[in-house]
Amino acid sequence: MKKKSGFWLLTGTVAVLGLLSFTPAQAYAGEAETIKDGVYIGNIDVGGMTRDEAAAAVDAYVEEMDRAVLTLSVGEKSIEVTGDELGVTFSDMSLIDEAMDVGRSGNLIKRYKDKKDLEHGNKVIELRFAADHDKVTELLTEESDNLDQEAVDNSLTRKDGEFVFVQGEQGIVVNVEESAAVIETFVREEWDGTAAEIELVAEVSEPRGDAEELSKITDLLGGYTTNYKSSNANRVHNIALAADLIDGTILYPGDEFSVADAIGPLDASMGYKLAGAYENGQTVQSYGGGVCQVSTTLYNAVILAELEVTERFNHSMTVDYVKASMDAAIAGDYKDLCFKNNLDTPIYIEGYTVGKDLYFNIYGEENRPENRVVTYESEVISRQDPGVQFVATGDPVGHLAVAQGGRVGYQARLWKVVTVDGVEQSREIFNKSTYKSTPKIVNVGTATGDANVAAAIGAAIATGDEATVYAAVAPYTANASAILNPTPPTPPATPETPVVPEAPADGSQPPAGQ
């Protein structure tokens, strides 16, 4: 009996081994080539589908994922992107074979397990996608302006002559490489193809300055004022607008300031109006006309504070609100006033208007000796007479009209003078400036029925000589002398020393421009 029993065990084992060696084709010969019911690829129910039908269903699902929206967020900012923009792809079609094989491939034990799994629930084959690394990093780089949050430094505001601390904000900068890795991992391991939000990796920067550091801003380091009483309404508006854009600026040690960047662009979109400005030796109407008086006034406050001037240009012609070499022009992208805070502590720039006076004050921590005084002196080195240019017109003989006033040309320089207890310690050339001369243009009428008179006036104009032209037109006009011989122009004049706004008798401060 023992031998018989042993034989039965042996033959039973062989039978089982024989079953385990059967192929799916042998076991399921004649079955339709469709996937078992209850089989899913990801979220896709492929049960009952043929191989081609399952492949088409996966392709359609991938197309939907390309249109699915993912929200990439950092701090309070976010952007929405599609799967297509991230370069999401799926190419592992072996999952179709895996679905086809459920319940029909492998040994008897595996097939039996698949059958039982399907009886108790669905069989889900994980569907994985991949995001294109280059596309993800390129997208994050391009969207940096929409995602990054620039830190807002702690600052001050000036109210009723007192400084008030203003809390800044943290800055957030997206770490492109680490954020790309987060996105790629999410797409590969977690994403189910529906809308989702991904938190990006960012680096936080704290605002500069604190209440203690900014509390050191108490002293007036340099102040200057200019007047624009002859300006029209548009020029007055432009000056006030530009001053207000600069007012309240804080520069930390090492910071550089550009006036053009602070007040620009000089166009209607910024609220500027048309007013007179220099262009190619002439006065033309330009948006922002008058802002050069803002940069000039600030320039004089800056040099009195002895900040480092890194860029300054004089005007092409002299201006009437400061002496020669004390101006600072702003023009297009080729003339700017730039300076740097070369001190060890922050500075505060105050700019405002009162009536038609423009003020700029630089506040900080005064470390210069009280008995040391800095002043600047303008010196005209040479002068170039503008002359007169006559232009023949079709107006009647005897007609004279000034089309453009003349401006004297100058070579000038600015001296920096330092005194201690009233005794001059140093005198050095601070800058040099060249101003073009522009001729006075006079239109001369030549229309007459007398050919001899017309020829005589034409010949006089051709000489370019004032006396000759005057002699030719004098019989036909009574104002030739006044037009041709006006009061000679004089160099621009302002007080020798900068004007610092004084506090009213009641102790209050002049009103701020904002």
C-alpha positions in Angstrom: 0.0 0.0 0.0 2.8 2.4 0.7 4.3 1.9 -2.7 0.9 2.4 -4.3 0.4 5.6 -2.4 3.8 6.8 -3.3 3.1 6.1 -7.0 -0.2 8.0 -6.7 1.6 11.1 -5.3 4.2 10.9 -8.0 1.7 10.7 -10.8 -0.4 13.5 -9.3 2.6 15.8 -9.2 3.4 15.0 -12.8 -0.1 15.8 -13.7 0.0 19.2 -12.0 3.4 20.0 -13.6 1.9 19.1 -16.9 -0.9 21.6 -16.4 1.5 24.3 -15.4 3.4 23.8 -18.6 0.3 24.5 -20.8 0.5 27.7 -22.9 -2.3 30.3 -23.1 -3.0 29.2 -26.6 -3.5 25.6 -25.5 -5.6 26.6 -22.5 -7.8 29.2 -24.3 -7.8 27.9 -27.8 -10.8 29.2 -29.6 -11.4 32.2 -27.3 -11.9 35.6 -28.9 -8.8 37.8 -28.7 -10.4 40.3 -26.3 -9.4 41.6 -22.9 -11.1 40.1 -19.9 -13.9 42.1 -18.4 -12.8 44.2 -15.3 -9.4 45.0 -16.7 -8.4 48.6 -16.6 -5.3 50.5 -17.9 -5.1 53.4 -15.5 -8.6 54.9 -15.6 -9.5 53.3 -18.9 -11.9 50.3 -18.9 -10.5 48.1 -21.6 -12.5 45.0 -20.7 -14.0 43.3 -23.8 -11.8 45.3 -26.2 -9.5 43.9 -28.8 -5.9 44.9 -28.9 -6.5 47.6 -31.5 -9.5 48.9 -29.7 -7.6 49.2 -26.4 -4.7 50.9 -28.2 -7.2 53.5 -29.7 -8.7 54.1 -26.2 -5.3 54.7 -24.7 -4.4 57.1 -27.6 -7.7 59.1 -27.0 -7.0 59.3 -23.3 -3.6 60.7 -24.0 -5.0 63.3 -26.3 -7.4 64.4 -23.5 -4.4 64.6 -21.1 -2.7 66.9 -23.5 -5.6 69.3 -23.0 -5.9 68.8 -19.3 -4.9 71.8 -17.2 -2.3 71.8 -14.5 -1.9 74.7 -12.1 1.7 75.5 -11.2 1.7 77.6 -8.0 4.3 79.4 -5.9 3.3 81.6 -3.0 0.4 83.8 -4.1 1.1 83.4 -7.8 0.2 80.7 -10.2 0.0 79.8 -13.9 -2.1 77.3 -15.8 -0.5 75.0 -18.4 -1.6 72.0 -20.4 -0.1 68.5 -20.6 0.9 69.3 -24.2 2.9 72.4 -23.0 4.8 70.1 -20.6 5.5 67.7 -23.4 3.6 64.8 -21.7 4.0 61.6 -23.6 3.1 57.9 -23.4 4.7 55.3 -25.6 4.7 52.1 -23.5 2.3 50.1 -25.6 3.4 46.9 -23.8 0.6 47.7 -21.4 -1.8 46.6 -24.0 -0.1 43.2 -24.2 -0.2 43.1 -20.4 -4.0 43.7 -20.4 -4.5 41.1 -23.1 -2.5 38.6 -21.0 -4.7 38.9 -17.9 -6.3 35.5 -17.2 -4.8 33.9 -20.3 -1.0 34.0 -19.9 1.4 32.5 -17.5 1.1 29.3 -15.5 -2.1 27.8 -14.0 -1.5 29.5 -10.7 -1.2 32.9 -12.3 -4.2 32.4 -14.5 -6.2 31.2 -11.5 -5.1 34.2 -9.4 -6.1 36.6 -12.3 -9.6 34.9 -12.4 -10.1 35.3 -8.7 -8.9 38.9 -8.8 -11.5 39.7 -11.5 -14.2 38.0 -9.5 -13.5 40.1 -6.5 -12.9 43.4 -8.3 -11.1 45.1 -11.2 -7.6 44.5 -12.4 -5.9 47.8 -12.8 -2.7 48.1 -14.8 -0.8 51.2 -13.9 -0.6 53.8 -16.6 2.5 56.0 -16.5 3.4 59.2 -18.4 6.5 61.3 -18.8 7.0 65.0 -19.1 9.7 66.4 -21.4 12.5 67.8 -19.2 13.6 70.4 -21.8 10.0 71.7 -22.3 9.4 71.9 -18.6 12.5 73.9 -17.8 12.0 76.2 -20.8 8.4 76.9 -19.8 9.4 77.6 -16.2 12.2 80.0 -17.4 9.9 81.8 -19.7 7.2 82.2 -17.0 9.6 83.4 -14.3 8.2 87.0 -14.5 4.7 85.6 -13.9 5.8 83.3 -11.0 8.6 85.1 -9.2 7.7 87.7 -6.6 10.3 90.4 -6.2 11.1 91.3 -2.6 9.8 94.6 -1.5 12.3 96.2 0.8 11.3 97.7 4.1 11.0 101.4 3.6 9.9 104.7 5.0 7.3 107.3 4.2 7.6 110.9 5.3 4.5 112.5 6.9 4.4 115.9 8.6 8.2 116.1 8.6 8.5 112.7 10.3 9.6 109.3 8.9 7.3 106.3 9.4 8.5 102.7 8.9 6.8 100.7 6.2 7.0 96.9 6.3 8.3 95.2 3.2 7.5 91.8 1.6 9.4 88.6 1.1 10.6 87.8 -2.4 10.1 84.4 -4.0 12.2 83.0 -6.8 11.3 79.7 -8.5 14.1 77.1 -8.5 13.7 75.9 -12.1 15.6 72.7 -11.9 14.1 71.5 -8.7 10.6 72.5 -9.7 11.1 70.7 -13.1 11.9 67.5 -11.1 8.8 67.9 -9.0 6.6 68.3 -12.1 8.2 65.3 -13.9 7.8 63.1 -10.8 4.1 64.1 -10.4 3.3 63.4 -14.0 5.2 60.1 -13.9 3.9 58.7 -10.6 0.7 60.6 -9.5 -1.1 62.2 -12.3 -4.4 60.6 -13.4 -4.9 62.9 -16.3 -7.4 65.3 -14.6 -6.9 68.9 -13.5 -4.4 69.2 -10.6 -2.2 71.7 -8.8 1.5 71.4 -8.3 3.4 73.4 -5.8 6.8 74.5 -7.2 10.0 74.7 -5.3 11.1 78.3 -4.6 13.8 80.3 -2.7 12.6 83.0 -0.3 14.5 86.2 0.1 13.9 88.6 3.0 13.3 92.3 2.5 16.3 94.5 3.1 16.5 96.8 6.0 14.8 96.8 9.3 13.4 99.4 11.6 16.7 99.9 13.4 18.7 100.4 10.2 16.2 102.8 8.7 15.9 104.8 11.9 19.3 106.2 11.1 17.8 108.2 8.3 17.4 111.5 10.1 19.8 114.1 8.6 19.5 116.3 5.5 22.6 115.4 3.5 21.9 117.6 0.5 18.9 119.7 -0.7 18.3 121.9 -3.8 15.4 123.8 -5.4 14.7 125.4 -8.7 11.9 127.6 -10.0 9.7 127.1 -13.1 7.5 130.2 -12.9 7.5 130.7 -16.6 6.3 127.2 -17.5 3.0 126.4 -19.1 0.4 124.0 -17.6 1.7 120.9 -19.4 5.3 121.5 -18.3 4.1 122.1 -14.7 2.2 118.8 -14.8 5.2 116.9 -16.2 7.6 118.2 -13.5 5.2 117.4 -10.7 4.6 113.9 -12.1 8.3 113.0 -12.4 9.1 114.4 -9.0 6.4 112.3 -7.5 7.7 109.1 -9.2 11.1 109.7 -7.5 9.8 110.8 -4.1 10.1 108.2 -1.4 12.9 106.2 -3.0 15.3 104.5 -0.6 18.7 103.4 -1.7 20.6 100.9 0.4 24.4 101.0 0.4 25.7 100.1 -3.0 22.4 100.7 -4.8 22.5 102.6 -8.1 19.6 104.9 -9.2 18.6 105.8 -12.7 16.3 108.8 -13.2 15.3 107.6 -16.7 14.2 104.2 -15.3 12.4 105.8 -12.4 10.3 108.3 -14.3 10.0 106.6 -17.7 8.9 105.9 -20.3 8.3 109.5 -21.3 5.0 109.0 -23.1 1.3 109.4 -22.8 0.9 106.0 -21.2 2.7 107.3 -18.1 0.5 110.4 -18.0 3.0 112.8 -19.5 1.9 115.7 -21.7 3.4 117.6 -24.6 5.8 120.4 -23.6 8.9 122.1 -24.8 12.1 120.0 -25.0 15.5 120.3 -26.8 16.1 118.3 -30.0 18.8 118.8 -32.5 19.5 122.4 -31.4 15.8 123.4 -31.4 12.9 123.5 -29.0 10.2 121.0 -29.9 7.0 119.7 -28.3 7.7 116.3 -26.7 6.0 114.1 -24.1 7.6 114.7 -20.8 9.0 118.1 -21.7 10.3 119.7 -18.5 11.6 116.5 -16.7 15.2 117.6 -17.3 14.5 120.2 -14.6 13.6 117.3 -12.3 16.9 115.5 -13.0 18.9 118.7 -12.8 17.4 119.7 -9.4 18.0 116.1 -8.1 21.6 116.2 -9.5 22.4 119.3 -7.4 21.0 117.7 -4.2 23.0 114.5 -5.0 26.3 116.2 -5.4 25.8 118.2 -2.2 25.2 114.9 -0.4 28.5 113.8 -2.1 26.9 110.6 -3.5 28.8 109.0 -6.4 27.6 110.2 -9.8 28.0 107.4 -12.3 26.4 109.0 -15.4 25.5 112.7 -16.2 25.1 114.6 -19.4 24.7 118.4 -19.9 22.0 119.7 -22.3 22.8 120.5 -25.9 22.0 124.1 -25.1 22.0 126.1 -21.8 18.9 126.1 -19.6 17.7 129.1 -17.6 17.0 127.4 -14.2 20.6 126.7 -13.3 24.0 127.9 -14.2 26.2 126.3 -16.8 27.6 122.8 -15.9 25.0 122.5 -13.1 22.4 120.7 -15.3 21.7 117.1 -15.9 19.8 116.1 -19.1 17.5 113.2 -19.8 17.0 112.2 -23.4 15.8 108.9 -24.9 18.0 106.0 -24.1 21.3 107.9 -24.5 21.2 110.5 -21.8 20.5 109.7 -18.2 21.4 110.7 -14.6 22.6 107.8 -12.6 24.2 107.8 -9.1 25.1 105.4 -6.4 24.7 105.3 -2.7 28.3 105.2 -1.7 27.6 105.5 2.0 27.5 102.8 4.7 23.8 103.5 5.5 20.6 103.9 3.5 19.4 107.2 2.1 15.9 108.6 1.4 15.1 110.8 -1.5 12.3 113.3 -1.1 10.9 115.2 -4.1 8.0 117.6 -4.2 6.7 120.9 -5.6 5.3 123.9 -3.9 3.6 126.4 -6.2 6.2 126.5 -9.0 9.2 125.6 -6.9 10.7 122.1 -7.2 12.5 120.6 -4.2 14.8 117.6 -3.8 16.2 116.5 -0.4 18.5 113.6 0.3 18.2 112.3 3.9 20.6 109.8 5.7 23.0 109.6 8.5 25.4 112.5 8.5 28.9 111.5 9.3 30.7 114.5 7.8 32.2 117.1 10.3 29.8 120.0 11.0 32.5 122.6 10.2 33.1 121.1 6.7 31.0 122.8 4.0 30.7 121.7 0.3 29.7 124.2 -2.4 29.8 124.2 -6.2 30.8 127.1 -8.5 30.0 127.4 -12.2 32.7 128.9 -14.5 32.2 129.9 -18.1 35.5 129.3 -20.0 34.5 130.5 -23.4 31.5 131.9 -25.3 30.4 131.4 -28.9 28.2 134.0 -30.5 25.1 132.4 -32.2 24.9 134.8 -35.2 21.9 135.4 -37.4 20.6 133.3 -40.3 18.3 134.9 -42.8 15.7 132.9 -44.8 13.9 134.3 -47.8 10.1 133.8 -47.8 7.2 134.6 -50.0 5.9 137.2 -47.6 5.7 140.8 -48.8 8.8 142.9 -48.9 9.5 144.5 -45.6 8.1 141.5 -43.6 10.5 140.3 -40.9 9.8 137.6 -38.4 12.0 135.7 -35.9 11.4 132.0 -36.5 13.9 130.8 -33.9 15.7 132.7 -31.1 19.5 132.4 -31.0 21.4 130.8 -28.1 24.9 131.5 -27.1 27.3 128.6 -27.0 29.5 128.0 -23.9 32.4 126.0 -22.6 31.9 125.7 -18.9 33.1 123.7 -15.9 31.9 123.1 -12.4 34.2 123.5 -9.4 33.8 121.6 -6.1 34.9 123.7 -3.2 35.4 122.4 0.3 35.9 124.7 3.2 36.5 124.0 6.9 35.5 126.7 9.4 35.2 129.0 6.4 38.7 128.3 5.1 39.0 126.8 1.7 40.7 123.4 1.9 40.3 122.2 -1.7 39.1 123.3 -5.1 38.8 120.7 -7.9 37.1 120.5 -11.3 33.9 118.4 -10.8 32.7 118.3 -14.4 33.0 120.0 -17.8 30.2 120.9 -20.2 29.9 122.1 -23.8 26.7 123.9 -25.0 26.1 124.5 -28.7 25.3 127.8 -30.1 22.2 128.0 -32.3 21.6 130.9 -34.7 18.7 133.3 -34.6 16.6 132.6 -37.7 14.9 135.5 -39.3 12.4 135.1 -42.1 12.7 138.0 -44.7 9.8 138.7 -47.1 10.9 139.1 -50.8 7.6 139.3 -52.6 7.2 142.5 -54.7 6.2 143.6 -58.1 9.5 145.5 -58.4 12.1 143.1 -59.7 14.9 145.4 -58.8 13.8 145.6 -55.1 13.4 141.8 -55.0 16.9 141.3 -56.4 18.4 143.8 -54.0 16.9 142.1 -50.9 17.8 138.7 -52.3 21.4 139.8 -52.7 21.5 141.3 -49.2 20.2 137.9 -47.7 22.9 136.1 -49.6 25.6 138.0 -47.8 24.3 136.9 -44.4 25.4 140.2 -43.0 23.0 141.9 -40.6 23.9 145.4 -41.6 23.5 144.7 -45.2 20.1 143.0 -44.7 19.0 145.9 -42.5 19.9 148.5 -45.0 18.0 146.6 -47.8 14.8 146.2 -45.8 14.8 149.4 -43.7 12.9 151.4 -46.3 10.0 148.9 -46.2 9.7 148.1 -42.5 9.7 150.0 -39.2 10.7 147.2 -36.9 13.9 146.0 -38.6 16.1 147.5 -36.0 14.2 145.9 -33.1 14.3 142.5 -34.8 17.8 142.5 -35.9 19.3 144.2 -32.8 17.6 142.8 -29.7 19.0 143.0 -26.2 22.1 140.7 -26.1 21.5 137.3 -24.3 23.2 136.7 -21.0 24.4 133.4 -19.4 21.8 131.7 -17.2 22.0 132.8 -13.6 20.9 131.3 -10.3 22.1 131.8 -6.7 25.7 130.9 -6.2 24.8 128.5 -3.4 22.1 125.8 -3.4 18.8 126.7 -1.8 17.6 124.4 0.9 13.9 124.7 1.8 13.5 126.3 5.2 10.8 125.2 7.6 8.0 127.8 8.2 7.9 129.7 11.4 5.4 127.4 12.9 7.8 124.5 12.7 5.9 122.5 10.1 7.6 121.2 6.9 6.8 122.4 3.4 4.0 120.2 1.9 5.2 117.1 0.1 4.5 116.6 -3.6 2.4 113.4 -3.4 
